[in-house]
C-alpha cells in the first residue's frame, strides 16, 4: 500500500521542492521508501511514498516499461499479477522486477484502457505516456483505493489524499457548501466534487485521461446484478464457499505477515477462520453491549489464532477525533471510523497488513434495513392512493403513536424512502439548520440517488437497495474510513469480499437467498457455518456499536460539543440556536439526537483541522 501525489501542466519554479513538500503530507501511507519523477519537458512531476508488501527489494516507483517510454505510480495490489505477467511475457514483454506494479505498465502498453477489466485487485494508479504526454489514471471496481484530482490554473493535480494538494502553490482552499448540505443527510461526502471546492474524486470503476489541459473520465465497470438466475441452496452455498476461499488465498499473497481484524460478526469471523492467519485484532469499549473482545478471544482460541485486543477509553476516543478527521480528508460522521483507527493502530504494532470484512453486507444482503420491503409488504401491496392516504393521515398526527412511522414509510416507494444506510437530517431539517441553505440550493437527496435507481429500475426493492449502497454508501463511507484509518498507521487493509470474482457469484443470488424473513445474508451465513459456530454465523447484524448516545449526556462531553456549536465557525454555517436545541433535548432525554449532533460536530472538528 502506498500513496502518490503529482501535477501536470505546471511550468513554474521549484517543482522538486513542491513535490517533496506534497510527499511529506502522505508519509504515513508509505514510510518504507520514496520515489520521484521529474519530466525534463516539465509536463508531469510526481512523488511516491512506499509501504513495501510485494518484491521488497525491487518494488520502488516509478516503474518503467522496457524502453522507458511509459512509467507508473501505483497504490494498491494486483492479485492476479503473476498470471498477467506470464501472458505478457508470452507476448514479448520483458520485466525488470517481480512486483505487481510493473504488470500495470506492460498491460497499458498491450491493451490501453482495455487492460482494466482484466485486473483483479484494488488499485489507484497513474501511467505517464512519455511519448504522447498523456496521463492515464484509473480507480478500482468498487472504490477501495482513493484517487483525487483538481485543476488549479493551468496545473492539473492528482493524489491519494487531498491534503497533499494544500501544499501546491496558489491552491485555493474553500469549503464546498453543497457537499456540506448533502453530508448533513448522508453523513459522508456524497458528491464527485469533494468538500474542497474544485477537488474531485475519480469515481469507482472509472478511468481518467489528461492531455493538453483536457480531462476526460469514463466508466469502465458496472456492478450490475443478474436477474432470473435460479440456484438451489446447496449449490449456492458451495459457490460462495469456493469463491471466498479463493479470494482469501489471493488476498494473502504477500512478502510480509498479514493478520485479520475480528469483531463479533459473521463477516470478519468467516475471514479469520478460513484465512489461517496467526494473529487477529479487536477493540471495544468498557460499556455493556459495546464490547466484543471476549467473543473475539474465544473464537480466536477455537481456531488456534492469537488475539490481540485493546479497550478504548472514552478520553482516548474523544482525543483522537481531530487526528481522525485530518486523516479522513473530508468529514465523516460514522462513529465506527474511530474504532477502525484504534484497531489499525493496534494491528500495526504486529503486522504490516490485515484482512477485513468490508463489502459482505452490500454484496450478500446483510443490513437489517434490507428486510424492510418484506416488513412493509402489507402496505406496499395496496393501491398507491390508499398507501398515500394512510401515510398522510399518519404524518399529520401531532404526537407519537406506535406504528406511525410504519404507515409513513409504507406509503412511499423504495426510491422515496431509502437513500442508503444513513439518513441523518431530512431535506427540510437540514434546510432549517444550514444558514446558507437558500443560497446553496442543494437538490433533495432523491435527486442524487435517482441515477442509480434508474440503472436498476426493473429489479426488486431489496436489490435496488443493495445496488444503491454498493455505488454510494460503500465507497463514500465504508471504504473511505477503511483506507484512511489504516493508512494513518501505515497498515495495509485488504478486503477479500470486495473482489470482482466474489461479486460475480453474489450478483446472481436469488433475492430469497440473500434476504429472508428469518435472516439477512441467508446463503452467505450457511457457507460461513462450514468454518465458524452456527450461533456466530446466524448472529444478527450489529455494526460496530459506539456509545456516543451515552457520552453526549455527560457534562464533560456535552460541554465540549457545546463549545464547538457556539464557535464562530459554527455560526458561519449553521443556525446555532437549532444546534443547541438538538444538544439540550438529547441531554435531557427528550429525544435521541446523538447521530444528528455527531454529524454536525464532526464537520466542525474537520473544519478546525483544515481551516482554523
C-alpha positions as CSV (number, residue, x, y, z in Angstrom):
1,X,0.0,0.0,0.0
2,X,1.4,3.4,-0.9
3,X,0.5,6.9,-1.9
4,X,1.3,9.3,-4.7
5,X,0.9,13.0,-5.5
6,X,1.8,15.0,-8.5
7,X,0.9,17.6,-11.1
8,X,1.0,18.2,-14.8
9,X,0.9,21.4,-16.8
10,X,3.0,23.3,-14.3
11,X,6.0,25.2,-15.8
12,X,6.8,27.3,-12.7
13,X,9.8,27.2,-10.5
14,X,10.7,24.8,-7.7
15,X,8.9,21.7,-9.0
16,X,11.1,19.4,-6.9
17,X,10.6,21.3,-3.7
18,X,6.8,21.4,-4.3
19,X,6.7,17.6,-4.8
20,X,8.8,17.0,-1.8
21,X,6.5,19.2,0.3
22,X,3.4,17.4,-1.0
23,X,5.0,14.0,-0.3
24,X,5.6,15.0,3.4
25,X,1.8,15.1,3.9
26,X,1.3,11.5,2.9
27,X,4.4,9.9,4.5
28,X,2.1,7.8,6.7
29,X,0.9,6.0,3.5
30,X,4.5,4.8,2.8
31,X,7.2,5.0,5.5
32,X,9.4,2.4,3.8
33,X,10.7,4.4,0.9
34,X,10.1,7.1,-1.7
35,X,10.4,7.8,-5.4
36,X,10.1,10.9,-7.6
37,X,9.8,11.6,-11.3
38,X,10.5,15.0,-13.0
39,X,9.8,15.2,-16.7
40,X,12.6,17.2,-18.4
41,X,10.0,18.9,-20.5
42,X,8.0,19.9,-17.3
43,X,4.9,18.1,-18.5
44,X,4.5,15.8,-15.4
45,X,6.0,15.6,-12.0
46,X,5.1,13.0,-9.4
47,X,6.2,11.8,-5.9
48,X,5.6,8.5,-4.2
49,X,5.7,7.0,-0.7
50,X,6.0,3.3,-0.4
51,X,4.7,0.7,2.1
52,X,6.5,-2.4,0.8
53,X,4.5,-5.6,0.6
54,X,5.5,-7.5,-2.6
55,X,9.0,-7.6,-4.1
56,X,10.5,-5.8,-1.1
57,X,13.9,-5.3,-2.9
58,X,12.8,-4.0,-6.3
59,X,9.4,-2.5,-6.0
60,X,10.3,1.2,-5.7
61,X,8.4,3.5,-8.0
62,X,8.1,4.9,-10.6
63,X,8.5,1.7,-12.6
64,X,9.1,1.9,-16.4
65,X,8.4,-0.4,-19.3
66,X,11.3,-1.9,-21.3
67,X,12.2,1.1,-23.5
68,X,11.3,3.7,-20.8
69,X,8.6,5.3,-22.8
70,X,5.9,4.8,-20.1
71,X,6.0,4.8,-16.3
72,X,3.6,4.1,-13.5
73,X,2.8,5.2,-9.9
74,X,0.5,2.8,-8.2
75,X,-1.4,2.5,-4.9
76,X,-2.9,-1.0,-4.2
77,X,-2.4,-4.6,-5.0
78,X,-3.0,-6.7,-8.2
79,X,-3.7,-10.2,-7.0
80,X,-3.6,-11.9,-10.4
81,X,-0.4,-10.2,-11.5
82,X,1.5,-13.5,-11.9
83,X,-1.0,-14.8,-14.4
84,X,-1.0,-11.5,-16.3
85,X,2.8,-11.4,-16.2
86,X,3.0,-14.9,-17.8
87,X,0.6,-13.8,-20.5
88,X,2.6,-10.6,-21.2
89,X,5.9,-12.4,-21.3
90,X,4.5,-14.7,-23.9
91,X,3.7,-11.6,-26.0
92,X,7.3,-10.5,-25.7
93,X,7.3,-8.1,-22.8
94,X,10.5,-8.0,-20.7
95,X,10.2,-7.5,-16.9
96,X,12.8,-5.9,-14.7
97,X,11.2,-6.6,-11.3
98,X,9.0,-9.2,-9.6
99,X,6.4,-6.6,-8.5
100,X,2.7,-6.4,-9.3
101,X,3.3,-2.7,-10.1
102,X,5.3,-3.4,-13.2
103,X,2.5,-5.6,-14.6
104,X,0.4,-2.4,-15.0
105,X,2.7,-0.5,-17.2
106,X,3.1,-3.5,-19.6
107,X,-0.7,-4.1,-19.6
108,X,-1.1,-0.5,-20.6
109,X,1.4,-1.0,-23.5
110,X,-0.5,-4.0,-24.7
111,X,-4.2,-3.1,-24.1
112,X,-4.5,0.6,-23.1
113,X,-7.9,1.1,-21.3
114,X,-9.0,-2.4,-22.1
115,X,-6.5,-3.6,-19.5
116,X,-8.8,-2.6,-16.6
117,X,-11.4,-5.3,-16.7
118,X,-8.6,-7.9,-16.8
119,X,-7.2,-6.8,-13.4
120,X,-8.1,-8.4,-10.1
121,X,-7.3,-6.3,-7.1
122,X,-7.6,-2.9,-5.5
123,X,-5.9,0.0,-7.2
124,X,-5.5,3.6,-8.0
125,X,-2.7,4.5,-10.4
126,X,-1.4,6.9,-12.9
127,X,0.6,5.9,-16.1
128,X,2.5,8.6,-17.9
129,X,3.0,8.0,-21.6
130,X,6.3,9.9,-22.2
131,X,6.0,10.0,-26.0
132,X,2.4,11.4,-26.1
133,X,2.4,13.3,-22.8
134,X,-0.8,11.6,-21.8
135,X,-1.8,10.7,-18.3
136,X,-3.9,7.5,-17.9
137,X,-5.4,7.2,-14.4
138,X,-7.8,4.6,-13.0
139,X,-9.6,3.6,-9.8
140,X,-10.6,0.1,-8.9
141,X,-14.1,-1.5,-9.5
142,X,-15.6,-0.7,-6.1
143,X,-13.6,2.3,-4.9
144,X,-11.3,0.5,-2.4
145,X,-8.4,2.9,-3.0
146,X,-8.8,6.7,-3.3
147,X,-7.9,8.9,-6.2
148,X,-8.3,12.7,-6.2
149,X,-7.8,15.3,-8.9
150,X,-8.1,19.1,-9.3
151,X,-7.3,21.8,-11.9
152,X,-5.6,24.8,-10.4
153,X,-5.0,27.4,-13.0
154,X,-3.0,25.6,-15.8
155,X,-1.9,22.9,-13.4
156,X,-3.6,19.5,-13.1
157,X,-3.1,17.9,-9.7
158,X,-3.5,14.2,-8.8
159,X,-3.1,12.4,-5.5
160,X,-4.0,9.7,-3.0
161,X,-5.0,12.3,-0.4
162,X,-6.4,15.8,-0.7
163,X,-4.1,17.2,1.9
164,X,-1.2,16.9,-0.4
165,X,-2.9,19.5,-2.7
166,X,-2.8,22.1,0.0
167,X,1.0,22.3,-0.4
168,X,0.7,23.3,-4.1
169,X,1.4,27.0,-4.7
170,X,-1.7,29.0,-5.1
171,X,-4.1,26.2,-4.2
172,X,-7.4,27.9,-3.4
173,X,-8.8,26.3,-0.2
174,X,-12.6,26.8,0.0
175,X,-15.4,24.8,1.7
176,X,-17.8,23.3,-0.8
177,X,-21.1,24.1,0.9
178,X,-23.2,21.9,-1.4
179,X,-21.1,19.0,-0.1
180,X,-21.9,20.1,3.4
181,X,-25.6,20.2,2.7
182,X,-25.6,16.6,1.4
183,X,-23.3,15.4,4.1
184,X,-25.9,16.5,6.7
185,X,-28.2,14.0,5.3
186,X,-25.9,11.1,4.2
187,X,-23.2,11.5,6.9
188,X,-20.4,11.3,4.3
189,X,-19.2,13.2,1.3
190,X,-21.5,12.0,-1.5
191,X,-20.7,14.2,-4.5
192,X,-17.9,13.7,-7.1
193,X,-16.7,17.2,-6.0
194,X,-15.3,16.9,-2.5
195,X,-15.6,19.2,0.5
196,X,-12.8,21.3,-1.1
197,X,-14.2,23.2,-4.0
198,X,-12.6,22.3,-7.2
199,X,-11.2,19.0,-5.9
200,X,-12.9,15.8,-7.3
201,X,-12.9,12.1,-6.7
202,X,-12.3,9.8,-9.6
203,X,-15.4,7.6,-9.1
204,X,-15.1,3.8,-8.6
205,X,-14.9,1.8,-11.8
206,X,-13.8,4.9,-13.8
207,X,-10.6,5.9,-15.6
208,X,-9.4,9.4,-16.5
209,X,-7.3,10.7,-19.3
210,X,-5.5,14.0,-19.1
211,X,-3.8,15.5,-22.1
212,X,-3.0,19.1,-23.2
213,X,-5.2,20.6,-20.4
214,X,-8.2,18.4,-21.1
215,X,-9.7,16.0,-18.6
216,X,-11.9,13.1,-19.8
217,X,-13.4,10.5,-17.5
218,X,-15.2,7.3,-18.5
219,X,-16.8,4.4,-16.6
220,X,-15.3,1.0,-17.5
221,X,-17.0,-1.2,-15.0
222,X,-20.6,-1.6,-13.9
223,X,-21.5,-3.6,-10.9
224,X,-24.8,-4.9,-12.2
225,X,-26.9,-7.7,-10.6
226,X,-28.2,-10.5,-12.8
227,X,-31.9,-11.3,-12.8
228,X,-33.6,-14.7,-13.3
229,X,-30.8,-16.8,-12.1
230,X,-32.0,-19.8,-10.1
231,X,-29.8,-22.0,-7.9
232,X,-30.6,-24.5,-5.2
233,X,-29.3,-23.5,-1.7
234,X,-26.7,-26.3,-1.5
235,X,-25.2,-25.3,-4.9
236,X,-25.3,-21.6,-4.0
237,X,-23.5,-22.3,-0.7
238,X,-20.9,-24.3,-2.5
239,X,-20.3,-21.4,-4.9
240,X,-19.9,-18.9,-2.1
241,X,-17.5,-21.2,-0.3
242,X,-15.3,-21.8,-3.3
243,X,-15.0,-18.2,-4.4
244,X,-14.4,-17.0,-0.8
245,X,-11.6,-19.5,-0.2
246,X,-10.1,-18.4,-3.5
247,X,-10.4,-14.7,-2.7
248,X,-8.9,-15.1,0.8
249,X,-6.0,-17.1,-0.7
250,X,-5.4,-14.3,-3.3
251,X,-5.6,-11.6,-0.7
252,X,-3.0,-13.3,1.5
253,X,-0.3,-13.0,-1.3
254,X,2.5,-11.0,0.3
255,X,6.1,-11.0,1.3
256,X,5.2,-9.8,4.8
257,X,2.9,-11.2,7.6
258,X,-0.8,-10.5,7.3
259,X,-3.3,-10.6,10.2
260,X,-7.0,-10.2,10.4
261,X,-9.5,-7.8,12.1
262,X,-12.1,-9.6,14.2
263,X,-15.4,-8.4,15.7
264,X,-18.3,-10.5,16.9
265,X,-19.9,-10.5,13.4
266,X,-20.1,-13.3,10.8
267,X,-18.1,-11.3,8.2
268,X,-14.8,-10.9,10.0
269,X,-15.2,-14.3,11.7
270,X,-15.6,-16.1,8.4
271,X,-12.4,-14.5,7.0
272,X,-10.4,-15.1,10.2
273,X,-11.4,-18.7,10.3
274,X,-10.6,-19.6,6.7
275,X,-7.5,-17.3,6.2
276,X,-5.2,-19.3,8.6
277,X,-3.5,-16.1,9.8
278,X,-1.6,-16.2,13.1
279,X,-3.0,-13.0,14.6
280,X,-6.4,-11.3,15.0
281,X,-7.1,-7.8,16.3
282,X,-10.1,-6.5,18.2
283,X,-11.1,-3.3,20.1
284,X,-14.0,-2.5,22.3
285,X,-15.4,-0.1,24.9
286,X,-15.9,-0.6,28.7
287,X,-19.7,-0.5,28.4
288,X,-22.2,-3.3,28.4
289,X,-23.2,-4.2,24.8
290,X,-20.3,-2.2,23.4
291,X,-17.5,-4.7,23.8
292,X,-16.7,-7.6,21.5
293,X,-13.3,-8.5,23.0
294,X,-14.3,-11.6,24.9
295,X,-16.1,-13.1,21.9
296,X,-13.1,-12.5,19.7
297,X,-10.7,-14.1,22.2
298,X,-12.9,-17.2,22.3
299,X,-13.2,-17.6,18.6
300,X,-9.5,-17.0,18.1
301,X,-8.7,-19.7,20.6
302,X,-11.1,-22.1,18.9
303,X,-9.4,-21.7,15.5
304,X,-5.9,-21.7,17.0
305,X,-5.1,-18.0,16.5
306,X,-3.6,-15.4,18.9
307,X,-5.9,-12.5,19.5
308,X,-4.6,-9.0,20.4
309,X,-7.2,-6.6,21.9
310,X,-7.5,-3.1,23.2
311,X,-10.1,-1.4,25.4
312,X,-10.7,2.1,24.0
313,X,-11.2,4.6,26.9
314,X,-13.7,7.4,26.4
315,X,-11.0,10.1,26.7
316,X,-8.9,8.3,24.0
317,X,-11.8,8.2,21.7
318,X,-12.6,11.9,22.0
319,X,-8.9,13.0,22.0
320,X,-8.4,11.1,18.7
321,X,-11.2,12.9,16.8
322,X,-9.1,15.8,15.4
323,X,-6.4,13.4,14.0
324,X,-9.1,11.2,12.6
325,X,-10.8,14.0,10.7
326,X,-7.5,15.2,9.4
327,X,-6.6,11.8,8.1
328,X,-10.0,11.4,6.6
329,X,-9.5,14.5,4.3
330,X,-13.3,15.0,4.3
331,X,-15.7,15.0,7.3
332,X,-17.2,11.6,8.1
333,X,-19.8,11.2,10.8
334,X,-19.6,7.4,11.1
335,X,-18.7,6.8,14.8
336,X,-17.2,3.4,13.8
337,X,-14.3,5.2,12.0
338,X,-12.7,5.8,15.4
339,X,-12.8,2.1,16.2
340,X,-11.1,1.4,12.9
341,X,-8.4,4.0,13.7
342,X,-7.6,2.2,17.0
343,X,-7.8,-1.4,15.7
344,X,-5.4,-0.3,12.8
345,X,-3.1,1.2,15.4
346,X,-3.1,-2.0,17.4
347,X,-2.5,-4.2,14.3
348,X,0.3,-2.1,13.0
349,X,2.4,-3.0,16.0
350,X,2.5,-6.6,15.0
351,X,1.9,-6.9,11.2
352,X,2.0,-4.7,8.0
353,X,-1.3,-5.9,6.7
354,X,-4.7,-7.1,7.8
355,X,-7.7,-8.7,6.3
356,X,-11.1,-7.0,6.9
357,X,-14.7,-7.8,6.3
358,X,-15.9,-4.7,4.3
359,X,-18.4,-5.4,1.5
360,X,-20.1,-8.6,2.6
361,X,-23.3,-6.8,3.7
362,X,-23.6,-4.9,0.4
363,X,-22.9,-7.9,-1.8
364,X,-24.8,-10.6,0.0
365,X,-27.7,-8.6,1.6
366,X,-26.5,-8.2,5.2
367,X,-28.1,-5.0,6.5
368,X,-31.2,-5.3,8.6
369,X,-32.8,-2.4,6.6
370,X,-32.9,-4.8,3.6
371,X,-35.7,-6.7,5.2
372,X,-37.9,-3.6,5.2
373,X,-39.6,-4.3,1.8
374,X,-40.9,-7.6,3.3
375,X,-42.0,-5.9,6.5
376,X,-43.9,-3.2,4.6
377,X,-45.5,-5.6,2.1
378,X,-48.9,-5.4,3.7
379,X,-48.9,-1.7,2.9
380,X,-46.9,-1.5,-0.3
381,X,-49.2,-4.1,-2.0
382,X,-52.1,-1.7,-1.6
383,X,-53.1,0.7,-4.4
384,X,-50.9,3.8,-4.4
385,X,-53.8,6.1,-3.5
386,X,-54.6,4.0,-0.4
387,X,-51.0,3.9,0.7
388,X,-50.5,7.6,0.2
389,X,-53.7,8.4,2.2
390,X,-52.7,6.2,5.1
391,X,-49.2,7.8,5.1
392,X,-50.6,11.3,5.0
393,X,-53.0,10.6,7.9
394,X,-50.2,9.1,10.0
395,X,-48.0,12.1,9.2
396,X,-50.5,14.7,10.4
397,X,-50.9,13.0,13.8
398,X,-49.3,15.6,16.2
399,X,-47.9,13.1,18.7
400,X,-46.0,9.8,18.7
401,X,-48.1,6.6,18.4
402,X,-47.0,3.1,17.8
403,X,-46.9,2.3,14.1
404,X,-46.9,5.9,12.9
405,X,-43.5,5.5,11.1
406,X,-44.7,2.2,9.6
407,X,-47.5,3.9,7.8
408,X,-45.4,6.8,6.7
409,X,-42.6,4.7,5.3
410,X,-45.1,2.2,3.8
411,X,-46.7,5.0,1.9
412,X,-43.5,5.7,-0.1
413,X,-41.7,3.8,-2.8
414,X,-38.3,2.5,-2.1
415,X,-36.9,5.3,-4.2
416,X,-38.6,7.8,-2.0
417,X,-37.7,6.3,1.4
418,X,-34.2,4.8,1.0
419,X,-31.1,6.8,0.4
420,X,-28.7,4.4,2.0
421,X,-27.7,3.1,5.4
422,X,-27.6,6.6,6.9
423,X,-30.3,9.2,6.7
424,X,-29.5,11.8,9.3
425,X,-31.2,15.1,8.6
426,X,-34.2,15.2,6.2
427,X,-34.2,17.8,3.4
428,X,-36.5,20.1,5.4
429,X,-34.4,19.7,8.6
430,X,-31.1,20.5,7.0
431,X,-32.7,23.5,5.2
432,X,-33.7,24.9,8.5
433,X,-30.4,24.1,10.1
434,X,-28.0,25.4,7.5
435,X,-27.5,29.2,7.5
436,X,-26.9,29.4,3.8
437,X,-29.4,26.7,2.6
438,X,-31.2,29.1,0.3
439,X,-28.0,30.3,-1.4
440,X,-26.6,26.8,-1.7
441,X,-29.9,25.4,-3.2
442,X,-28.6,21.8,-3.0
443,X,-31.1,19.3,-4.5
444,X,-33.0,16.9,-2.4
445,X,-31.3,13.5,-1.6
446,X,-33.6,11.6,-4.0
447,X,-32.1,13.7,-6.9
448,X,-28.7,12.1,-6.1
449,X,-29.9,8.6,-5.8
450,X,-32.1,8.8,-8.9
451,X,-29.2,8.0,-11.3
452,X,-28.6,4.6,-9.6
453,X,-32.2,3.7,-9.2
454,X,-32.8,4.4,-12.9
455,X,-29.9,1.9,-13.7
456,X,-31.7,-0.9,-11.8
457,X,-35.4,0.2,-12.2
458,X,-36.7,-3.2,-13.3
459,X,-35.3,-5.1,-10.2
460,X,-37.0,-5.9,-6.9
461,X,-36.7,-3.4,-4.0
462,X,-34.1,-5.3,-2.0
463,X,-31.8,-5.5,-5.0
464,X,-32.3,-1.8,-5.6
465,X,-31.2,-1.0,-2.0
466,X,-28.1,-3.1,-2.4
467,X,-27.2,-1.6,-5.7
468,X,-27.5,1.9,-4.2
469,X,-25.4,1.0,-1.3
470,X,-22.7,-0.6,-3.5
471,X,-22.4,2.6,-5.5
472,X,-22.8,5.2,-2.8
473,X,-22.5,4.0,0.8
474,X,-19.8,1.5,0.2
475,X,-17.2,3.9,-1.4
476,X,-18.4,7.0,0.4
477,X,-18.4,5.7,4.0
478,X,-17.2,2.1,4.4
479,X,-14.2,2.1,2.2
480,X,-13.2,5.7,2.9
481,X,-12.7,5.0,6.5
482,X,-11.1,1.6,5.9
483,X,-8.4,3.2,3.7
484,X,-7.8,6.4,5.6
485,X,-7.8,4.9,9.1
486,X,-5.5,2.0,8.2
487,X,-3.1,4.2,6.2
488,X,-2.9,6.7,9.2
489,X,-0.9,3.9,10.8
490,X,0.9,2.6,7.7
491,X,-1.2,-0.5,7.7
492,X,-2.4,-2.2,4.5
493,X,-6.0,-3.4,4.8
494,X,-7.2,-6.0,2.3
495,X,-10.9,-6.7,1.8
496,X,-11.5,-10.2,0.3
497,X,-15.2,-9.7,-0.1
498,X,-14.6,-6.8,-2.4
499,X,-13.3,-9.0,-5.2
500,X,-14.8,-9.0,-8.6
501,X,-14.9,-12.8,-8.7
502,X,-16.8,-12.7,-5.4
503,X,-19.3,-10.2,-6.8
504,X,-19.7,-12.4,-9.9
505,X,-21.2,-15.0,-7.5
506,X,-23.1,-12.5,-5.3
507,X,-24.7,-10.7,-8.3
508,X,-26.5,-13.9,-9.3
509,X,-28.0,-14.8,-6.0
510,X,-31.8,-15.1,-6.0
511,X,-33.2,-12.5,-3.6
512,X,-34.6,-15.1,-1.2
513,X,-31.1,-16.5,-0.8
514,X,-29.9,-13.0,0.2
515,X,-32.6,-11.8,2.5
516,X,-35.4,-13.9,4.1
517,X,-37.9,-13.2,6.8
518,X,-35.7,-15.0,9.3
519,X,-32.2,-13.7,8.3
520,X,-30.1,-11.4,6.2
521,X,-27.2,-12.8,4.1
522,X,-29.0,-16.1,4.2
523,X,-26.9,-18.2,1.8
524,X,-23.7,-16.5,2.9
525,X,-24.3,-17.4,6.5
526,X,-24.9,-21.1,5.5
527,X,-21.5,-21.0,3.8
528,X,-19.9,-19.5,6.9
529,X,-21.2,-22.3,9.0
530,X,-18.6,-24.6,7.4
531,X,-15.9,-22.6,9.3
532,X,-17.4,-21.0,12.4
533,X,-20.0,-21.9,15.0
534,X,-23.7,-21.7,13.9
535,X,-24.6,-19.2,16.6
536,X,-21.9,-16.8,15.2
537,X,-22.9,-17.4,11.6
538,X,-26.5,-16.6,12.4
539,X,-25.7,-13.6,14.7
540,X,-27.8,-10.5,13.9
541,X,-26.0,-7.7,12.2
542,X,-24.8,-5.1,14.8
543,X,-22.3,-2.9,13.0
544,X,-19.7,-1.6,15.4
545,X,-21.6,-0.1,18.4
546,X,-20.2,3.1,19.8
547,X,-21.7,4.7,23.0
548,X,-21.9,8.3,21.7
549,X,-25.6,8.4,22.8
550,X,-24.4,7.9,26.4
551,X,-21.4,10.2,26.2
552,X,-23.4,13.2,24.9
553,X,-25.4,13.2,28.1
554,X,-22.3,13.5,30.3
555,X,-21.3,17.1,31.2
556,X,-17.7,16.7,30.1
557,X,-18.6,15.8,26.5
558,X,-21.8,17.8,26.3
559,X,-19.7,20.9,27.2
560,X,-17.1,20.0,24.5
561,X,-19.7,19.8,21.8
562,X,-21.5,22.9,23.1
563,X,-18.2,24.9,22.8
564,X,-18.0,23.8,19.1
565,X,-21.7,24.6,18.5
566,X,-21.2,28.2,19.8
567,X,-18.0,28.8,17.9
568,X,-17.5,31.4,15.1
569,X,-17.1,28.5,12.7
570,X,-20.5,27.1,13.6
571,X,-22.1,30.5,13.3
572,X,-20.7,30.7,9.7
573,X,-22.5,27.5,8.6
574,X,-25.4,26.8,10.9
575,X,-28.3,28.4,12.7
576,X,-26.6,27.6,16.0
577,X,-29.8,28.0,18.1
578,X,-31.1,24.9,16.4
579,X,-27.9,23.0,17.0
580,X,-28.0,23.9,20.7
581,X,-31.7,22.8,20.9
582,X,-30.7,19.4,19.5
583,X,-28.0,19.1,22.0
584,X,-30.1,20.1,25.0
585,X,-33.0,17.9,24.1
586,X,-30.7,15.0,23.9
587,X,-29.0,15.7,27.3
588,X,-32.4,16.0,28.9
589,X,-33.5,12.6,27.4
590,X,-36.3,14.1,25.4
591,X,-35.0,12.7,22.1
592,X,-32.1,10.6,20.9
593,X,-30.4,13.2,18.7
594,X,-26.9,11.6,19.0
595,X,-26.4,10.9,15.3
596,X,-27.6,14.4,14.3
597,X,-25.3,16.0,16.9
598,X,-22.4,13.9,15.9
599,X,-22.8,14.8,12.2
600,X,-22.6,18.5,12.8
601,X,-19.9,18.1,15.4
602,X,-17.6,16.0,13.1
603,X,-17.9,18.7,10.4
604,X,-16.8,21.3,12.9
605,X,-13.9,19.2,14.1
606,X,-12.8,18.7,10.4
607,X,-13.2,22.4,9.6
608,X,-11.0,23.3,12.6
609,X,-8.3,21.0,11.3
610,X,-8.2,22.3,7.8
611,X,-9.5,25.9,8.0
612,X,-8.9,27.3,11.5
